[in-house]
Amino acid sequence: MNTSYLRYMGMLGLSLLLAGGLLSGCSSTGVKKQVLDSTNKLKQGPQQKPFRSITNFSSALRCMDDLMISNGVRDVSVLVEDLVDQTKKVNAGTKDMLISAVSDMTKRSRAIRLIAYGQDSGNLIGFLQAAERKNAYAIVPQYDVKGSISQFDDNIAKKSVEFGLAQGENFSLGSGRSGSATILGVDLTMLNTSDLSIVSGVTSRNAVLIYKSGKGLDADAQYKKFGITFGATLSEAEGNAQALRNLVELAAIELFGKLTKVPYWQCLGVDHADETVQIEIADWFYSMEAQGDELVAFLQSRLRMRGYYQGPVDGAGNPQLADAVIKQRAAFGMSEELKADLPLFTQLLTGVSGTPSSSAPASGSPPQPIQLTITGSGNSRSHQRGELINLAVKTDRDAYVYCFMHDEYQRVQRFFPNRFTHDALVAAGRPLQLPGAMRFQLIASENGKSESIACFATPTDALPNLAETVRGTDFEPLPAQSLEQVQQAFAAGAGKSFGQAYYNIEVRN
């Protein structure tokens, strides 16, 4: 985020600036009509910035759920630690509020698996060390949310007569008779659990101004984002806690929007042409461009979603991708050249493409089923108790592969694709290694019980179109009770060309 944006959204810890000092108030104790009129104007800001009345951000959370579905976001695993109150002044369950917000944000997509754990970084390290005893059911999360209630400036301004109050462009309000203002701030940051480094650019710093009038029986809360003031009315029973809940909901939208690279500002009613949104998009682009492979993977993923690209999402350029970029630029009305620039990035993030040319095979003989094989290390399916298992999955043509396990507890779980490798495409002649470099392990039953693995291959990405009973979330029990039910779902959703292979894990006693 650039400095002008930080100036606009940040610096809330400073004392409120009184615009021209306290506005000249009347010595009369009565509330006059002209004072109320001017107060309403002040609440909307000196330049009549957009002002929207809200109860909460529930509709924005539902919008985020839809965005993650439409953008193919799935299998994001996040650990959330206790979000402490550094100010020692707010008695509320901030972590629980975040968990509720993420739950509401993923009701349909189930894109984010949130794991509540720990009280400090020591507990985080302990959790990660314990997770090193990992198998297909105890998996290291990809990310960790750290943060706190970082600011609580109480009663920073009081007055017993009519007055107006403003802090630069951030907040403005007015009152008749009496009032006080409080600023409450929350900071959240996302870490990579692999090395506890900060995920670049994935932070949320927001604050709410709470204004209480009269005897404190009525209060207003104002949240600023992208130049919009979201105003909420608080009752005496709600007070600071409800203001904090709304603030956490706003923070969740921003934090996970940045993490998954979906245009979350749409859910706040902001167009991508907004200047601050343009700055956000440019920050994403130049950050990804600096990494190189990250931008290439973004292009591969978005172009494949739009039907222009059928190759792997591996961050490595290839002729298919070059051709897809040229065709997508033409559909957007851009110059037909091999150029991955900010305008193309913006359109891929926010725009609607034209219809891609069909890549379906010509009509003729029906497609033959994909040939799929699973082999274990040493070509033996007999394993000792607790033995690590390594598998190689081969296909006779480029295909999308999905692997499931029926474990010793009679649970069915999907373990590929997963949070470590989202792309299910496997190239012919390049066996998929499971687990390979992915951060989980397959371990033969310690109890000596048999388990089964089934992999299915399809010519196109079938997972988004499967029933929820077999799609689910990686490494979590599915509603499906057997691998046969999973097979039936693929047969119904992928047609006769899908392939299948099984691997039974026999344990030597």
C-alpha positions in Angstrom: 0.0 0.0 0.0 1.5 3.4 -0.9 2.1 6.2 1.5 -0.9 8.3 0.4 -3.2 5.3 1.1 -1.6 4.8 4.5 -2.1 8.4 5.3 -5.7 8.1 4.3 -6.5 4.9 6.2 -3.9 5.0 9.0 -2.6 7.3 11.6 -5.8 6.7 13.7 -3.7 6.5 16.8 -3.1 10.3 16.7 -5.3 12.7 18.6 -8.3 13.9 16.6 -7.6 17.1 14.7 -10.3 19.7 15.5 -11.2 21.3 12.2 -10.6 24.9 12.9 -10.8 24.2 16.6 -14.1 23.5 18.2 -16.8 24.9 15.9 -18.3 28.0 17.5 -21.1 26.5 19.6 -24.1 28.3 21.0 -24.1 29.1 24.6 -27.7 28.0 24.8 -28.3 24.5 26.1 -31.1 23.9 23.7 -30.6 22.0 20.5 -31.3 24.2 17.5 -32.4 23.0 14.1 -29.5 24.6 12.3 -27.0 22.8 14.6 -28.7 19.4 13.8 -28.6 20.2 10.1 -24.9 21.0 10.2 -24.3 17.9 12.3 -25.8 15.6 9.6 -23.5 17.3 7.0 -20.5 16.8 9.2 -21.2 13.1 9.6 -20.9 12.7 5.9 -17.7 14.6 5.6 -16.7 18.0 4.3 -16.6 16.7 0.7 -19.8 14.6 0.9 -17.9 11.3 0.7 -20.2 8.3 0.2 -22.0 7.4 3.5 -23.7 4.1 3.9 -25.8 2.9 6.9 -25.2 -0.7 7.9 -26.2 -3.0 10.7 -23.2 -5.3 10.1 -21.1 -6.7 7.2 -23.1 -9.9 6.7 -24.0 -9.2 3.1 -20.3 -8.4 2.3 -19.3 -11.8 3.9 -21.9 -13.6 1.7 -20.5 -11.7 -1.3 -17.0 -13.0 -0.4 -18.3 -16.5 -0.3 -19.6 -16.1 -3.8 -16.3 -14.5 -5.0 -14.2 -17.4 -3.7 -16.5 -19.9 -5.5 -16.3 -17.9 -8.8 -12.5 -17.5 -8.5 -11.9 -21.2 -7.8 -10.5 -20.6 -4.3 -10.4 -23.8 -2.2 -8.3 -25.7 0.4 -6.8 -22.7 2.2 -5.7 -23.7 5.7 -5.2 -21.0 8.3 -4.2 -21.2 12.0 -5.6 -18.4 14.2 -4.0 -17.6 17.5 -5.5 -15.6 20.4 -6.1 -12.1 19.2 -5.1 -10.3 22.4 -6.2 -6.9 23.7 -3.0 -4.9 23.9 -4.9 -2.0 25.3 -6.4 -4.0 28.2 -9.5 -1.9 27.8 -11.9 -4.0 25.7 -13.4 -7.1 27.2 -14.5 -9.1 24.1 -13.6 -12.4 22.3 -11.9 -11.0 19.3 -10.7 -14.4 18.1 -14.2 -15.9 18.4 -15.5 -12.9 16.4 -13.0 -13.6 13.6 -13.9 -17.3 13.6 -17.6 -16.5 13.2 -16.8 -14.0 10.4 -14.8 -16.6 8.4 -17.4 -19.2 9.0 -20.1 -16.9 7.5 -17.7 -16.0 4.7 -17.2 -19.7 3.6 -20.6 -21.3 4.2 -21.0 -22.4 0.6 -17.4 -22.3 -0.8 -15.8 -24.0 2.3 -12.7 -22.4 0.8 -11.0 -21.6 4.2 -10.3 -24.1 7.0 -9.7 -22.0 10.1 -7.9 -23.8 13.0 -8.1 -22.1 16.5 -5.0 -22.7 18.5 -2.6 -21.2 21.0 -2.1 -18.0 22.9 1.3 -16.8 21.7 4.1 -17.5 19.2 5.5 -20.2 21.5 2.3 -22.1 21.2 2.4 -21.7 17.4 5.9 -23.2 17.3 4.7 -26.0 19.6 1.8 -26.7 17.3 4.0 -26.9 14.2 6.5 -29.2 15.9 3.7 -31.5 16.9 2.3 -31.4 13.4 5.6 -32.8 12.1 4.3 -36.1 13.3 2.0 -35.7 10.3 0.0 -38.1 8.3 -3.0 -37.6 5.9 -5.1 -36.4 8.9 -2.7 -34.1 10.9 -1.6 -31.4 8.4 0.5 -28.3 8.9 -1.6 -25.2 8.0 -0.3 -23.0 5.3 -0.9 -19.7 7.1 -1.2 -18.2 10.6 -3.2 -15.1 11.6 -1.6 -12.9 14.2 -3.0 -9.7 15.5 -4.6 -7.8 18.4 -6.8 -4.9 19.4 -4.0 -2.4 19.0 -5.7 0.8 19.8 -8.4 2.1 22.2 -8.4 5.9 22.7 -11.3 6.5 25.0 -13.1 9.9 25.4 -10.6 11.6 23.2 -13.0 14.5 22.7 -15.8 15.7 24.9 -18.1 18.7 24.8 -21.3 19.7 26.6 -22.7 22.0 23.9 -23.3 21.8 20.2 -20.1 21.1 18.3 -18.6 19.5 15.2 -15.6 17.3 15.1 -13.3 16.0 12.4 -10.1 14.1 12.0 -8.7 15.2 8.6 -10.5 13.0 5.9 -10.8 10.0 8.2 -13.8 10.7 10.3 -16.2 13.5 11.0 -19.2 13.8 13.3 -21.4 16.3 15.1 -23.6 16.5 18.2 -26.1 18.7 19.9 -25.9 19.0 23.8 -23.1 16.5 24.8 -20.9 13.8 23.3 -17.7 11.9 23.4 -15.6 10.1 20.9 -13.6 6.8 21.1 -11.3 5.2 18.5 -10.9 1.4 18.5 -8.3 -0.2 16.2 -7.5 -3.8 15.1 -4.3 -4.9 13.3 -4.2 -8.4 11.7 -1.2 -9.9 9.8 -0.8 -13.2 7.9 2.3 -15.4 8.3 3.7 -18.3 6.4 3.9 -21.3 8.7 6.8 -22.7 6.7 9.2 -20.1 8.1 7.0 -17.7 10.1 7.7 -14.9 7.6 5.0 -12.3 6.8 2.9 -12.8 3.7 3.8 -9.7 1.8 1.0 -7.2 1.6 -1.5 -9.4 3.5 -2.3 -7.2 6.4 -5.4 -5.4 7.7 -5.3 -2.1 9.7 -8.7 -0.7 10.4 -10.3 1.4 13.1 -13.8 2.5 14.1 -14.8 5.8 15.6 -17.5 5.4 18.2 -19.5 8.5 19.1 -21.8 8.6 22.1 -24.3 11.3 22.6 -26.5 12.4 25.4 -26.0 10.1 28.4 -24.4 7.4 26.4 -27.7 5.6 25.7 -27.2 6.1 21.9 -24.1 5.7 19.9 -22.9 5.8 16.3 -20.0 3.9 14.8 -18.1 4.9 11.7 -15.8 2.7 9.6 -13.8 4.1 6.7 -12.7 2.0 3.8 -11.9 3.0 0.2 -13.3 6.5 0.9 -16.7 5.2 2.1 -18.0 5.9 5.6 -20.0 2.9 6.9 -22.2 4.2 9.7 -23.9 2.0 12.3 -26.1 2.8 15.2 -25.2 1.1 18.5 -27.6 0.5 21.4 -26.6 0.8 25.0 -26.4 -3.0 25.3 -24.1 -3.4 22.3 -21.6 -0.5 22.7 -18.0 -1.2 22.0 -18.3 -5.0 21.6 -20.7 -4.7 18.6 -18.5 -2.0 17.0 -15.5 -4.4 17.4 -17.5 -7.2 15.8 -18.2 -5.2 12.8 -14.6 -4.1 12.7 -13.4 -7.7 12.8 -15.8 -8.6 9.9 -14.4 -5.8 7.8 -10.8 -6.9 8.7 -11.7 -10.5 7.7 -13.0 -9.4 4.3 -9.8 -7.4 3.6 -7.3 -9.9 5.0 -8.7 -13.0 3.2 -9.4 -10.9 0.0 -5.7 -10.0 -0.1 -4.6 -13.5 0.7 -6.7 -15.2 -2.0 -6.4 -12.4 -4.5 -10.1 -11.9 -5.1 -11.5 -8.4 -5.8 -12.9 -8.0 -2.3 -13.6 -4.3 -2.7 -16.6 -5.3 -4.8 -18.2 -6.7 -1.7 -17.9 -3.3 0.0 -19.6 -1.6 -3.0 -16.5 -0.1 -4.5 -15.7 -0.1 -8.2 -12.3 -1.1 -9.4 -11.9 2.3 -11.0 -11.6 3.9 -7.6 -8.2 5.4 -7.1 -7.4 3.5 -3.9 -8.5 0.2 -5.5 -6.3 1.0 -8.5 -3.4 1.4 -6.1 -4.2 -1.9 -4.4 -4.3 -3.7 -7.8 -1.0 -2.1 -8.8 0.6 -3.2 -5.6 -0.5 -6.8 -6.2 0.7 -6.8 -9.8 4.2 -5.4 -9.1 4.7 -7.6 -6.0 3.8 -10.7 -8.1 5.9 -9.5 -11.0 8.9 -9.2 -8.8 8.5 -12.9 -7.9 8.1 -13.9 -11.6 6.7 -17.4 -11.1 3.9 -16.0 -8.9 2.6 -13.8 -11.7 2.9 -16.6 -14.3 0.9 -18.9 -12.0 -1.8 -16.2 -11.6 -2.0 -15.9 -15.4 -2.2 -19.6 -15.8 -4.9 -20.0 -13.2 -7.1 -17.1 -14.4 -6.7 -18.0 -18.1 -7.6 -21.6 -17.4 -10.7 -20.5 -15.5 -11.7 -18.5 -18.5 -11.1 -21.3 -21.0 -8.2 -19.9 -22.8 -5.5 -22.1 -21.3 -5.4 -25.9 -20.6 -1.9 -26.3 -19.4 -0.5 -26.7 -15.8 -0.5 -24.1 -13.1 3.1 -24.4 -12.2 4.5 -20.9 -12.5 6.6 -21.8 -15.6 6.0 -20.2 -19.0 5.1 -22.4 -21.9 3.8 -22.0 -25.5 0.2 -22.7 -24.5 0.3 -19.8 -22.0 1.8 -17.4 -24.5 -1.0 -18.3 -27.0 -3.6 -17.9 -24.3 -2.3 -14.4 -23.3 -2.5 -13.2 -26.9 -6.1 -14.5 -27.3 -7.3 -13.1 -24.0 -5.8 -9.7 -24.8 -7.7 -9.7 -28.1 -11.0 -10.6 -26.3 -10.4 -7.7 -23.9 -9.9 -5.4 -26.9 -6.2 -5.0 -26.2 -3.2 -5.2 -28.6 -2.7 -8.8 -29.7 0.8 -9.3 -28.4 2.6 -11.4 -25.8 2.5 -8.9 -23.0 1.6 -9.5 -19.4 1.1 -5.9 -18.1 -0.9 -4.1 -15.5 -4.0 -3.5 -17.7 -4.2 -7.2 -18.5 -3.8 -8.1 -14.8 -6.5 -5.7 -13.9 -8.9 -7.1 -16.5 -8.2 -10.7 -15.4 -8.9 -9.7 -11.8 -12.1 -7.6 -12.5 -13.2 -7.9 -16.1 -15.4 -10.2 -18.1 -13.7 -11.9 -21.1 -15.0 -12.7 -24.5 -15.8 -16.3 -25.5 -12.7 -18.4 -26.0 -12.2 -20.5 -29.0 -13.3 -24.1 -28.3 -10.6 -26.6 -27.5 -12.9 -29.6 -27.5 -11.9 -32.5 -29.7 -13.6 -32.9 -33.0 -16.7 -35.1 -33.1 -16.2 -38.7 -34.1 -15.6 -41.8 -32.1 -16.4 -41.5 -28.4 -13.4 -40.6 -26.1 -11.7 -43.6 -24.5 -11.4 -43.8 -20.7 -8.2 -42.4 -19.3 -5.7 -45.1 -18.3 -4.6 -44.5 -14.8 -2.2 -46.6 -12.6 -1.0 -46.3 -9.0 2.2 -47.9 -7.8 4.0 -47.9 -4.5 7.7 -47.7 -3.7 9.2 -51.1 -4.4 6.0 -52.1 -6.2 4.8 -53.7 -3.0 1.4 -53.1 -1.4 2.3 -54.8 1.8 3.7 -52.4 4.5 4.8 -52.6 8.1 2.9 -50.7 10.8 3.7 -47.0 10.7 5.7 -47.3 7.5 5.8 -44.2 5.3 4.1 -44.8 2.0 5.1 -43.2 -1.3 3.0 -43.5 -4.4 3.4 -42.7 -8.1 0.3 -42.0 -10.1 0.6 -42.2 -13.9 -1.8 -41.3 -16.7 -1.7 -42.1 -20.5 -2.6 -38.5 -21.4 -2.8 -35.1 -19.7 -5.5 -35.4 -17.1 -6.9 -34.0 -13.9 -6.3 -36.4 -11.0 -8.1 -36.6 -7.7 -7.1 -39.0 -4.9 -9.1 -40.2 -1.9 -8.4 -42.4 1.1 -10.8 -44.7 2.9 -9.0 -45.0 6.3 -9.0 -47.4 9.2 -11.7 -45.4 10.9 -14.0 -45.8 7.8 -13.7 -42.2 6.9 -13.3 -40.9 3.3 -11.0 -37.9 2.7 -9.6 -36.2 -0.3 -5.8 -35.7 -0.1 -5.0 -34.6 -3.6 -5.3 -31.9 -4.9 -4.8 -30.1 -1.6 -3.7 -26.9 0.1 -0.1 -27.5 -1.0 -0.8 -28.3 -4.6 -4.1 -26.8 -5.9 -3.6 -27.8 -9.5 -4.9 -31.3 -10.2 -3.5 -31.4 -13.8 -1.0 -34.3 -14.3 1.0 -34.5 -17.5 1.3 -37.7 -19.4 4.7 -39.3 -18.9 5.3 -37.3 -15.7 4.1 -39.4 -12.7 2.5 -37.6 -9.8 4.5 -38.3 -6.7 2.4 -38.6 -3.5 3.2 -37.0 -1.1 6.3 -35.9 -2.9 7.4 -32.5 -1.7 3.9 -31.7 -0.2 3.8 -31.2 3.6 1.9 -34.3 4.6 2.7 -38.0 4.9 0.9 -41.2 4.2 1.6 -43.7 7.0 0.5 -47.4 7.2 -1.9 -48.0 10.0 -0.3 -48.3 13.4 -3.2 -50.7 14.4 -2.5 -53.1 11.6 -5.8 -52.3 9.7 -6.1 -52.2 6.0 -6.9 -48.9 4.2 -7.7 -48.1 0.5 -6.8 -45.3 -1.9 -8.6 -44.4 -5.1 -7.6 -42.0 -7.7 -9.8 -40.7 -10.5 -8.7 -38.9 -13.7 -10.8 -36.6 -15.9 -10.1 -34.7 -19.1 -11.2 -31.4 -17.5 -11.2 -30.0 -14.0 -14.1 -31.9 -12.5 -13.8 -31.0 -8.8 -15.9 -27.7 -8.9 -18.8 -29.6 -10.5 -18.9 -32.6 -8.1 -21.5 -32.9 -5.4 -20.4 -31.4 -2.0 -20.6 -34.9 -0.5 -17.4 -35.9 -2.4 -15.8 -32.5 -3.0 -15.5 -31.2 0.5 -12.2 -29.8 2.0 -8.8 -31.5 1.8 -7.9 -33.8 4.6 -11.3 -33.6 6.2 -13.9 -36.4 6.4 -16.4 -36.3 3.6 -20.1 -37.1 3.9 -19.5 -39.9 1.4 -19.1 -43.2 3.3 -17.2 -45.2 0.7 -14.9 -44.9 -2.3 -17.7 -46.5 -4.3 -19.8 -43.4 -3.6 -16.9 -41.2 -4.8 -16.6 -43.3 -8.0 -20.3 -42.9 -8.7 -20.0 -39.1 -8.3 -17.2 -39.1 -10.9 -19.1 -41.3 -13.2 -22.1 -39.0 -13.1 -20.1 -35.8 -13.4 -17.2 -36.6 -15.7 -18.8 -39.0 -18.2 -17.4 -42.2 -19.6 -13.9 -40.9 -20.3 -12.9 -40.7 -16.7 -10.3 -43.1 -15.5 -9.9 -44.8 -12.1 -7.3 -46.8 -10.1 -7.1 -48.3 -6.7 -4.3 -49.1 -4.2 -5.0 -51.2 -1.2 -2.7 -50.7 1.8 -2.1 -54.1 3.4 -0.3 -54.1 6.8 1.9 -56.9 7.8 1.3 -58.1 11.4 
